[in-house]
């Protein structure tokens, strides 16, 4: 049975729902049939279906691209074969927490996903997990985060991950990680956003993808007027400085999804 909090959360609206800011309750206003788990009230509640954020108002919450407040991490739901992968996930979670940057991730508690999220929490940081309902059991949703958003499908999950994030980092992972990463690169390539996208190339994990991208350039399927702007870091300690430097170079006014693109998600 779904219940609402005893005390209604406060929401602040700026302009055309550009920024929805959580003031007291650990739940977030969302459109559609998403609902959030609120550790503050100890309840699971479905958010009001009558309040929707339509395509023209789907926008990044960030006012200034030079300030990175949230980072979306794409990574595997397994640990991989190299212990360095888990070590890197934990180290990056610690770095996010210490810098006061909120983690946005896929909501699971296993594999690299669980490692990075638990590390953020263990070091006093904030975590937003976004997971489709059909994966809550399979990936064992991590419920003691500050914010857990359960979506009806993968499309809304990816839309909300974009909306909540100022930058994107891909740790080692499988085809799901690759699909999410490539989607952000494609939107960036087509000029739909300028949020930094970085490969955490731990132990050279992403070298085959980098070689494929080089091959695409050589064969002119990635053309000079449609370059793929991807960052790379071999060391965890280099990730945040490179994201900040890229964000500072990004032109303003292109942090949003266009209504046309948002309507297709």
C-alpha positions as CSV (number, residue, x, y, z in Angstrom):
1,X,0.0,0.0,0.0
2,X,1.4,3.4,-1.0
3,X,1.2,6.1,1.6
4,X,1.9,9.8,1.5
5,X,4.2,11.6,4.1
6,X,2.4,12.9,7.2
7,X,3.9,16.3,6.5
8,X,3.7,17.5,2.9
9,X,7.1,18.5,1.4
10,X,7.8,22.0,0.3
11,X,8.6,22.6,-3.4
12,X,10.0,25.8,-4.8
13,X,9.1,26.6,-8.4
14,X,11.4,28.9,-10.4
15,X,10.1,30.0,-13.8
16,X,8.5,27.3,-15.9
17,X,9.5,24.5,-13.5
18,X,13.1,25.0,-14.4
19,X,14.3,24.1,-11.0
20,X,12.5,21.9,-8.5
21,X,14.2,22.2,-5.2
22,X,13.7,19.8,-2.3
23,X,13.5,21.7,0.9
24,X,12.6,19.3,3.7
25,X,11.5,16.0,2.5
26,X,13.7,13.4,0.7
27,X,11.4,13.1,-2.3
28,X,11.4,14.9,-5.6
29,X,8.5,16.1,-7.7
30,X,8.3,14.2,-11.0
31,X,5.9,13.7,-13.8
32,X,4.2,10.6,-15.0
33,X,3.9,7.7,-12.5
34,X,7.3,7.8,-10.9
35,X,7.4,7.6,-7.1
36,X,10.1,8.2,-4.6
37,X,11.2,6.5,-1.4
38,X,11.7,8.9,1.5
39,X,14.0,7.8,4.3
40,X,13.0,10.8,6.3
41,X,9.4,9.7,6.6
42,X,10.0,6.0,6.2
43,X,7.4,5.7,3.5
44,X,7.0,4.9,-0.1
45,X,4.7,7.3,-1.9
46,X,3.5,7.8,-5.4
47,X,3.9,11.4,-6.5
48,X,0.9,13.4,-7.7
49,X,0.0,12.2,-11.3
50,X,-1.6,15.5,-12.1
51,X,1.7,17.5,-11.9
52,X,3.7,16.9,-15.0
53,X,6.9,18.3,-16.4
54,X,6.2,18.2,-20.1
55,X,8.8,18.2,-22.9
56,X,9.2,22.0,-23.2
57,X,10.0,22.3,-19.5
58,X,12.4,19.3,-19.3
59,X,15.6,21.1,-18.5
60,X,18.9,20.8,-16.7
61,X,18.6,22.1,-13.2
62,X,22.0,23.8,-13.4
63,X,22.2,27.6,-13.8
64,X,25.9,27.8,-14.3
65,X,27.8,25.1,-16.2
66,X,31.1,26.0,-14.5
67,X,29.7,24.7,-11.1
68,X,29.3,20.9,-11.0
69,X,26.9,19.9,-8.2
70,X,25.9,16.5,-9.4
71,X,27.7,13.8,-11.4
72,X,26.0,10.9,-13.1
73,X,28.0,7.7,-12.9
74,X,27.4,4.9,-15.4
75,X,28.9,1.6,-14.4
76,X,28.4,-2.2,-14.2
77,X,26.1,-4.1,-11.9
78,X,28.9,-6.6,-11.5
79,X,32.4,-6.2,-10.0
80,X,34.4,-7.3,-13.1
81,X,37.5,-9.4,-13.0
82,X,40.0,-6.8,-11.9
83,X,39.9,-5.7,-8.3
84,X,41.0,-2.2,-9.4
85,X,37.6,-1.6,-10.9
86,X,35.9,-1.8,-7.5
87,X,38.8,0.1,-5.9
88,X,38.3,2.9,-8.4
89,X,34.5,3.0,-7.8
90,X,35.0,3.3,-4.1
91,X,37.7,6.0,-4.5
92,X,35.6,8.0,-6.8
93,X,32.6,7.8,-4.4
94,X,34.9,9.1,-1.7
95,X,36.1,12.0,-3.9
96,X,32.5,13.0,-4.7
97,X,31.5,13.0,-1.1
98,X,34.6,15.0,0.0
99,X,33.9,17.6,-2.7
100,X,30.2,17.9,-1.8
101,X,29.0,16.6,-5.2
102,X,25.9,14.5,-5.3
103,X,26.1,11.1,-7.0
104,X,23.3,10.3,-9.5
105,X,23.4,6.6,-10.6
106,X,21.3,3.6,-11.5
107,X,20.0,2.8,-8.1
108,X,21.4,-0.7,-7.6
109,X,23.3,-2.1,-4.6
110,X,25.5,-4.7,-6.4
111,X,28.7,-4.5,-8.4
112,X,30.4,-1.2,-9.2
113,X,27.0,0.6,-8.8
114,X,26.8,-0.5,-5.2
115,X,30.5,0.2,-4.5
116,X,30.4,3.8,-5.7
117,X,27.1,4.6,-4.0
118,X,28.0,3.0,-0.6
119,X,31.4,4.9,-0.7
120,X,29.6,8.2,-1.2
121,X,27.3,7.4,1.8
122,X,30.1,6.1,3.9
123,X,32.0,9.4,3.5
124,X,29.0,11.6,4.3
125,X,27.9,12.4,0.7
126,X,24.5,12.5,-1.0
127,X,23.1,10.0,-3.5
128,X,20.2,9.9,-5.9
129,X,19.4,6.5,-7.3
130,X,17.1,6.2,-10.3
131,X,15.9,2.7,-11.2
132,X,13.1,1.2,-13.2
133,X,10.6,-0.8,-11.2
134,X,11.3,-4.1,-13.0
135,X,15.0,-3.9,-11.9
136,X,14.4,-3.1,-8.2
137,X,14.7,-6.7,-7.2
138,X,17.1,-7.9,-9.9
139,X,19.7,-5.2,-9.1
140,X,18.6,-5.0,-5.4
141,X,17.8,-1.3,-5.2
142,X,19.8,0.5,-2.5
143,X,17.1,2.0,-0.3
144,X,19.0,3.8,2.3
145,X,20.1,6.6,0.0
146,X,18.9,10.2,0.4
147,X,16.7,9.9,-2.7
148,X,15.5,6.8,-4.6
149,X,13.3,7.4,-7.7
150,X,11.5,4.4,-9.1
151,X,10.4,4.8,-12.7
152,X,8.0,2.8,-14.9
153,X,10.6,2.1,-17.6
154,X,14.1,2.6,-18.8
155,X,13.3,5.6,-21.0
156,X,12.1,7.7,-18.0
157,X,15.1,6.5,-16.0
158,X,17.5,7.9,-18.6
159,X,15.6,11.1,-19.0
160,X,15.7,11.8,-15.2
161,X,19.4,10.8,-15.0
162,X,20.1,13.4,-17.6
163,X,17.9,16.0,-15.9
164,X,19.5,15.5,-12.5
165,X,23.1,15.6,-13.7
166,X,25.7,18.2,-14.5
167,X,28.3,15.8,-15.9
168,X,28.7,12.1,-16.8
169,X,31.4,9.6,-15.9
170,X,31.6,6.0,-17.2
171,X,33.4,3.5,-15.0
172,X,33.9,0.0,-16.4
173,X,30.7,-1.8,-17.2
174,X,28.7,-3.8,-19.8
175,X,26.4,-3.1,-22.7
176,X,24.0,-1.1,-20.5
177,X,26.8,1.2,-19.4
178,X,28.0,1.5,-23.0
179,X,24.5,2.3,-24.3
180,X,23.9,5.0,-21.7
181,X,27.4,6.5,-22.4
182,X,27.0,6.5,-26.2
183,X,23.5,8.1,-25.9
184,X,25.0,11.1,-24.1
185,X,27.9,11.3,-26.6
186,X,25.3,11.3,-29.4
187,X,23.2,14.1,-27.9
188,X,26.4,16.1,-27.3
189,X,27.6,15.4,-30.9
190,X,24.4,16.8,-32.3
191,X,24.6,19.9,-30.1
192,X,21.7,19.0,-27.7
193,X,23.8,19.6,-24.6
194,X,27.3,20.6,-23.5
195,X,27.6,18.6,-20.3
196,X,31.0,17.0,-19.9
197,X,31.3,13.2,-20.6
198,X,34.3,11.3,-19.3
199,X,35.6,7.8,-19.5
200,X,37.2,6.6,-16.4
201,X,39.8,4.5,-18.2
202,X,40.7,2.3,-15.3
203,X,43.4,-0.3,-16.2
204,X,42.8,0.7,-19.9
205,X,39.2,-0.7,-19.8
206,X,37.9,1.8,-22.4
207,X,40.9,1.5,-24.8
208,X,38.9,-0.8,-27.3
209,X,36.1,1.9,-27.4
210,X,38.6,4.7,-28.0
211,X,40.2,2.6,-30.8
212,X,36.7,2.2,-32.4
213,X,36.1,5.9,-32.2
214,X,39.4,6.5,-33.9
215,X,38.5,4.1,-36.6
216,X,35.2,5.9,-37.1
217,X,37.1,9.1,-37.6
218,X,39.5,7.6,-40.0
219,X,36.7,6.2,-42.1
220,X,34.8,9.5,-41.8
221,X,31.7,8.2,-40.1
222,X,32.6,10.7,-37.4
223,X,33.1,13.8,-39.5
224,X,35.0,17.0,-38.6
225,X,31.8,19.0,-38.2
226,X,30.3,16.3,-35.9
227,X,33.1,15.5,-33.5
228,X,32.7,13.4,-30.4
229,X,34.1,15.3,-27.5
230,X,34.9,12.8,-24.9
231,X,37.2,13.2,-21.9
232,X,39.4,10.5,-20.5
233,X,41.1,9.9,-17.1
234,X,43.3,7.0,-16.1
235,X,43.4,8.1,-12.5
236,X,40.4,8.7,-10.2
237,X,42.0,11.9,-8.8
238,X,42.0,13.4,-12.3
239,X,38.3,12.9,-13.0
240,X,36.7,15.9,-11.2
241,X,39.4,18.5,-12.3
242,X,38.9,17.5,-15.9
243,X,35.1,17.7,-15.6
244,X,35.4,21.1,-14.1
245,X,37.8,22.4,-16.7
246,X,35.5,21.1,-19.5
247,X,32.4,22.6,-17.9
248,X,34.2,26.0,-17.7
249,X,34.9,25.9,-21.4
250,X,31.3,24.9,-22.3
251,X,29.2,27.7,-24.0
252,X,26.2,28.8,-22.0
253,X,22.6,28.2,-23.1
254,X,23.1,24.6,-24.3
255,X,22.6,22.7,-21.1
256,X,19.0,21.7,-22.0
257,X,17.3,19.0,-24.0
258,X,15.3,20.5,-26.8
259,X,11.5,19.9,-26.6
260,X,11.7,17.7,-29.7
261,X,14.3,15.4,-28.2
262,X,12.7,15.3,-24.8
263,X,9.4,14.3,-26.3
264,X,10.9,11.2,-27.8
265,X,12.4,9.9,-24.6
